[in-house]
Amino acid sequence: MDSIKHPSVLYGIGWRVVYCNKAYRELFSPGPRIPVFPGAMPLENGVLYMLRHPNSARLLGAGSMEAYERHWRTLALAHFAAVYQGNRDHPELQHILREIEKSPSLYSS
């Protein structure tokens, strides 16, 4: 992954960042574009960043909420649901489900 010039990341089952390359760290490090939002930082957990961080829609959707919803949020929720179905007892997935349930707009998507 270190030889890849584009941002690249390896996630564990609960989208916990296991490893990322320099390009990913540079893009997603805390700063003006990505203010600290505990529990939803892209260098910690990809799906929680996509679903819970207040700036993720702006960055991932390139300023378009419609693009964010279509290309990121909907797919993240569908992927989460599929993984959760086969791993309901996994603590990281249970935590993500609780976070989704805190946001009615996500839960009803």
C-alpha positions in Angstrom: 0.0 0.0 0.0 2.9 2.3 0.7 3.8 2.4 -3.0 0.3 3.4 -4.1 0.1 7.2 -4.7 -3.7 7.4 -4.2 -5.2 7.3 -0.7 -5.4 3.7 0.3 -6.7 2.1 3.5 -7.1 -1.3 5.0 -10.1 -1.8 7.3 -11.0 -4.4 9.9 -14.5 -6.0 10.1 -15.9 -2.9 11.8 -14.2 -0.4 9.5 -11.6 0.2 12.0 -8.5 1.5 10.2 -5.9 -1.2 10.4 -3.4 0.5 8.1 -3.3 3.4 5.7 -0.7 4.9 3.3 0.8 8.4 3.4 -1.7 9.8 0.9 -4.6 8.7 3.0 -3.1 10.2 6.2 -2.5 13.5 4.4 -6.0 13.6 3.0 -7.8 12.6 6.2 -5.6 14.0 9.0 -7.4 16.3 11.5 -7.2 19.9 10.4 -9.3 22.7 8.8 -11.1 20.2 6.4 -11.6 17.5 9.1 -12.1 19.0 12.5 -11.9 16.6 15.4 -15.2 14.9 16.0 -14.7 12.2 18.7 -15.7 8.7 17.6 -16.0 9.5 13.9 -12.5 10.3 12.6 -11.4 8.9 9.3 -8.0 7.7 10.6 -9.9 5.6 13.2 -13.1 4.3 11.6 -14.2 4.7 8.0 -17.9 4.0 8.3 -18.4 6.1 11.4 -16.6 9.0 9.6 -18.8 8.6 6.6 -22.0 8.4 8.6 -21.4 10.6 11.7 -18.8 13.3 11.0 -20.4 16.7 10.3 -17.9 17.4 7.5 -17.9 14.1 5.7 -20.7 14.9 3.3 -18.9 18.1 2.1 -15.6 16.4 1.6 -16.8 13.0 0.2 -19.6 14.5 -1.9 -17.4 17.3 -3.3 -19.9 19.8 -1.9 -23.0 17.9 -3.2 -25.3 16.4 -0.6 -27.0 14.3 -3.3 -23.7 12.9 -4.5 -22.7 12.1 -0.9 -26.0 10.3 -0.2 -25.9 8.4 -3.5 -22.2 7.4 -3.6 -21.3 7.2 0.1 -24.1 7.1 2.7 -26.4 4.7 1.0 -23.6 2.3 0.0 -22.1 2.5 3.5 -25.4 1.7 5.2 -26.1 -1.2 2.8 -22.6 -2.6 3.2 -22.9 -2.3 7.0 -26.3 -4.1 7.0 -24.9 -6.9 4.9 -21.9 -7.4 7.2 -23.9 -7.0 10.3 -26.4 -9.8 9.2 -23.6 -12.3 9.4 -21.8 -10.9 12.4 -24.4 -9.7 14.9 -22.3 -10.6 17.9 -19.3 -8.6 16.8 -18.7 -5.8 19.3 -17.5 -3.2 16.8 -20.5 -3.8 14.6 -22.8 -3.5 17.6 -21.2 -0.2 18.4 -21.7 1.1 14.9 -25.4 0.0 15.0 -25.9 2.0 18.2 -24.3 5.0 16.5 -26.6 4.7 13.5 -29.6 4.4 15.8 -28.6 7.7 17.4 -29.3 9.5 14.1 -32.9 8.9 13.0 -32.1 10.2 9.5 -29.5 7.5 9.1 -31.6 4.7 10.7 -34.5 5.3 8.4 -32.4 5.5 5.2 
